[in-house]
Amino acid sequence: MEQWGKTEDKNVMRPLRRRVSAWRIRVLLAAVAVILFAGNPGPRQFARMVVNETAAQQTSDPNTFWINLFPSVARALVLANARRSNFYLFSIYRIHYGERETATYLAALWSIVQIGSAQPNDRHSPEPARPTGPSSTI
């Protein structure tokens, strides 16, 4: 009789274990979502991070000198030229430097990562003109 009761208890506990593990997974996913949401930097935080990252590069670029000298002006320029796509758990920022020159950043978990940049010759540039008419080859 005792053997019968033990196997019966195991069968009853299986669905309960599945419910508990599903509950734990939901709590874990909710915790990850809350952390990502809290770590999604806003536009001002993003501008500060871009300026700090650029100033720390120590390149021979003359812009780095001006960024180190006037960081508040640099942040204002980044804010003026950046466009944000907010996905709540992370954001994608595009900074437009000129007509066609852009830099793309992924912002999440209180940090930024540059994921792309486009120069004028990278895309949307017209192909060089080809000569028309008879070609003269020697």
C-alpha positions in Angstrom: 0.0 0.0 0.0 2.8 2.4 0.8 4.4 1.8 -2.6 1.1 2.7 -4.3 0.8 6.0 -2.3 4.4 7.1 -3.2 4.0 6.8 -6.9 0.7 8.5 -6.7 2.3 11.4 -4.9 5.0 11.7 -7.6 2.3 11.9 -10.3 0.5 14.7 -8.5 3.8 16.6 -8.0 4.8 16.6 -11.7 2.2 19.3 -12.9 3.1 21.4 -9.8 6.8 21.3 -10.8 5.9 22.4 -14.3 3.9 25.3 -13.0 6.7 26.3 -10.7 9.3 26.2 -13.4 7.1 28.2 -15.8 6.5 30.7 -13.1 10.3 31.0 -12.5 10.9 31.6 -16.3 8.2 34.3 -16.4 9.8 36.0 -13.3 13.2 35.8 -14.9 12.0 37.3 -18.2 10.2 40.1 -16.4 13.4 40.9 -14.4 15.5 41.0 -17.6 12.9 43.3 -19.3 12.9 45.6 -16.3 16.7 45.8 -16.3 16.8 46.5 -20.0 14.1 49.1 -19.7 16.0 50.8 -16.8 19.3 50.7 -18.7 18.0 52.3 -21.9 19.8 55.6 -22.0 17.8 58.8 -22.9 19.0 61.4 -25.4 21.0 63.4 -22.9 22.7 60.4 -21.5 23.5 59.2 -25.0 25.0 62.6 -26.0 27.2 62.5 -22.9 28.4 59.0 -23.7 29.2 59.8 -27.3 31.2 62.9 -26.3 33.1 61.0 -23.6 33.9 58.2 -25.9 35.1 60.5 -28.6 37.2 62.6 -26.2 38.8 59.4 -24.8 40.0 58.2 -28.3 43.1 60.4 -28.3 43.3 60.7 -32.1 45.1 63.3 -34.2 41.7 64.5 -35.4 41.3 68.2 -34.7 37.7 67.7 -33.7 38.9 65.7 -30.6 40.7 68.8 -29.5 37.6 70.9 -29.7 35.4 68.3 -28.1 37.8 68.2 -25.1 37.8 72.0 -24.9 34.0 72.5 -25.2 32.2 69.3 -24.2 28.9 71.0 -23.5 28.9 72.4 -27.0 29.7 69.0 -28.4 26.8 67.4 -26.5 24.4 70.1 -27.8 25.6 69.3 -31.4 25.0 65.6 -30.8 21.6 66.2 -29.4 20.7 68.5 -32.4 21.8 66.0 -35.0 20.8 62.7 -33.4 17.5 60.8 -34.2 16.3 58.2 -31.7 14.3 55.0 -32.5 13.1 54.0 -29.0 12.2 50.3 -28.6 11.9 50.7 -24.8 14.3 47.9 -24.0 17.0 49.4 -26.2 17.4 52.4 -28.6 19.0 53.0 -31.9 20.5 56.4 -32.5 21.5 57.9 -35.9 23.7 60.9 -35.9 23.7 62.9 -39.1 27.0 64.8 -39.7 26.3 66.1 -43.1 24.1 65.5 -46.0 24.8 61.8 -46.3 27.3 61.0 -43.5 25.8 59.2 -40.5 26.8 57.1 -37.6 24.5 54.5 -36.0 24.7 53.5 -32.4 22.9 50.8 -30.3 22.2 52.0 -26.8 21.3 49.5 -24.1 22.3 48.6 -20.5 23.8 52.0 -19.8 26.2 51.8 -22.7 26.5 52.4 -26.4 28.0 50.5 -29.3 28.6 51.9 -32.8 27.0 49.5 -35.2 27.5 51.3 -38.4 28.6 54.4 -40.3 28.0 55.6 -43.8 30.2 57.9 -45.7 29.1 59.9 -48.8 30.7 57.3 -51.0 29.3 54.3 -49.2 25.7 54.6 -50.4 23.4 56.8 -52.4 26.2 58.2 -54.3 25.8 58.5 -58.1 28.0 56.3 -60.2 30.8 58.1 -62.1 29.7 59.3 -65.5 30.6 57.0 -68.4 31.8 58.5 -71.7 29.3 58.4 -74.4 29.8 58.1 -78.1 32.5 56.2 -80.0 35.5 55.2 -77.9 38.9 55.8 -79.2 41.3 53.1 -78.1 44.8 52.8 -79.5 
